[in-house]
Amino acid sequence: MNFTSLIIFYIIWCAPSVIARADEGSLLMNSTRKSLRQEIQKQQTEQPVNQNASPETQSNQATDPKPWRSAHISRHHSRLRTVHGTVNIIGWGVLLPVGVIIARYFRKLSDDWYSLHILSQLSGFLLGTLGWGLGLSIKNAAKEQSLSTHGILGTIIFAFATLQPCVYRQVKNRDAANTG
């Protein structure tokens, strides 16, 4: 079993337990939300309105039904960003360079170099695609309309990584047609 197979096995093996923990956490968060909502409603009825505050802030304080939501979203957002970074580091930063190293240095050592190269490149690309999709979902959840340099570079890298096998196939088909 090679390194890539171990990583894929680990991801498949651990995914159900991670999802189960996330479901348990969401059940806990739902009950916590109810108790927080009740506590906040109690505090709002007991708290006198600040006379020095502007009318706009007074109305926002009284009508905001979910003031805890921003803290919950930021924790969820932080976890997604961590997963996005980890998946991209493994995919783009480990598996793809390992595939390049296999193609460069293991050609002379083993006849299985090509299958290892393809396995490493494919799994790295799939993890990179997953990480790119997570980045897009994080961006959409934040409802930001501005384009960041990180997002633009990530999309360009993803586009070139997607085009590379297509170009290779076209060149291979053209060479085969010229020789045949």
N, C-alpha and C positions, 0 to 999 in steps of 0.2 A: 504494500500500500504506500503510495507516495504522499507527499505533503499536501497536495491539492485535494486528494481524496479524503484525507483526514479532516481538512477544513470543511469540506462539503458535508461529510458525515457528522461532524460536530454541529454544524448549523441545522441540519435536518433533525438530529437527535435532540437538541436543546430547544428548538422552536416551540413544540407543544407546551413545555413547562413554562417558557417565557410568556406565551399567550395565556396560559391558565393563571399565572400570577397577575397579568394585566387585567384579566376579568375579575379576579378577586379584589384587586385594587379599585376597579371601577365600582364594584358593589359597595365597598367601604366608602368610597368618595361620595356615592349617592346618599348614603345614610349620614355622612358627615355634612354634606350640603344642606340636608334638611335641618339638622341641628344648628348649623351656622346661620341659616336663614331665620330660624326662630330666635336665636340669640341676637341677631342684628335687628330684627323687628322690635324686640324688647328694648334694645338700647336706643333705637330711634324714637320710640314713644316716650322713653324716660328722659332722653337728652333734650334740653331746651335748645331752640334754634339760636344760633349765634347772631346777635343783633348787629355786629360790625361787618358781617360778611355781605357780599353783594347779593342781590336777589337771584342772580343766575346760579351762584354756588349753593344758595339755600334750596332752590328747587332741585338741583342735581343731587344734593344730599338726601332729600326727602323722597325722590322718585327712583333712585337707583336700586332696583330690586335684587341685583346680584353683584354686590361689591367684592365678593371673594373670588369672582370669576377670573380676574386678571392674574391673581397668584396661581390659580390652578392651571391656566393656559401657559403661564411662563414656565412652570415645572414640566408640563407636557412638551412644550416647545424646546426646553433645554434637553430633555431626553431624546427627542427626535434629532436635534442637532448632534448630540453625541453619537447616536446610531448612524446618522448620515456620515459623519467624519470617520467613524470606525470602519464602516463598510467600504467607503471610498479608499481609505488607506490600505485595507487588505486587498481590494480589487485592483486599483490603479497603481498603488505603491509597492505591493508585494508580488501578487500573482502575475501581472503583466511583465514586470522586469525579470521574474524567474523564468517565464516563457521565452524571453529574449536570450537569457543566459543559456538556457537549454539548447536553443537553436544555434547559438554561436559556438558553444564549447563542447557540447555532448554529441555532435554529429559523428565524430571519429571514435567515440567510446562505445556507443550502443546503437543497435538497429531500431530500438524503440524510442529514439529521441523525438521523432516527429509526432507520435501519439501523445507523448508527454508534453510537448510544445503546444499542440492543439488543445489538450485538456487544460493546461495552465492558462493559455490565452482566452479560451472560451469561458472558463470559470471566472477569470479576472474581469472580462468584459461584462458578464452577467451581474457580478457584484457591483461593478461600476455603474451599470444601468440601474440597478436597484438603488444605489446611493444617489444617483442623479434624480431619479423619480422622487426619492425622499426629499431632496433639496427643493424640487418643484412644489411638493406638497407643503413644505414648511413655508415657502415663499407665498403660496396661495392662502395658507391659513393666517399668515400675518397681514394679509391684504395690503401689502406694500405695492405701490405702483412704480416706484423708482427702480431702475436697473443698477445693481451693484456690479463692481468689477469681478467679484468672486463668481456671481451667477453667469455673467457674460463669458468669462474664461471657462467655466465648467461646461456651458452649453457648446462652446467652440471645440473643446477637447472631446466631448461626447460625439459631436458631429463628425470630427475627423476620425475618431476611433470606429465609428459606424461605417464610414466610407472606405476605410482601409481594406477590409476584406472584399468589398465590392470591386474596388480597383484591381486588387490582386487577381480576382476571378476573371475580370475582363482582359487583363494582360495575359493570363494563362490561356484563355480561350483564343486570343489573337495569335499567340505563339503556336498553339496547337494547329490552328487553321493554316498558318504559314508553312509549317513543316509537313503537313499532311496532304 
